[in-house]
Amino acid sequence: MKSFQSLIHEYMKDHLPGERFGQWFVNLYIKGNWSELFYESNEVLAIGMVYRWLEDHHYIDTLPQKVVDYD
């Protein structure tokens, strides 16, 4: 899935030291609260949750718009 590949590439390039994948994703892409993902310490589970979220919200080829842009 193109969107997921782009997301992983962006995470590897831009996340802060010690920032978990789920924490990073929630901070940038989720408007509101998703505490299960934000606090998920198992990266494999967090990646699976995000992958399913992208599929469920039909972000197959593109990523959602960021709610915050740190650039």
NORHUDA-V192518 format. One record per backbone hydrogen bond with DSSP energy under -0.5 kcal/mol. NH is the residue of the N-H (numbers start at 1). CO is the residue of the C=O. If there is no record, write none. Layout:
<<NH | CO> <NH | CO>>
This chain:
<<3 | 60> <5 | 1> <6 | 2> <7 | 3> <8 | 4> <9 | 5> <10 | 6> <11 | 7> <12 | 8> <13 | 9> <14 | 10> <15 | 11> <19 | 16> <20 | 18> <24 | 20> <25 | 21> <26 | 22> <27 | 23> <28 | 24> <29 | 25> <30 | 25> <30 | 26> <31 | 29> <32 | 30> <37 | 34> <38 | 34> <39 | 35> <40 | 37> <43 | 41> <46 | 42> <47 | 43> <48 | 44> <49 | 45> <50 | 46> <51 | 47> <52 | 48> <53 | 49> <54 | 50> <55 | 51> <56 | 52> <57 | 53> <58 | 55> <59 | 54> <60 | 58> <67 | 28> <68 | 28>>
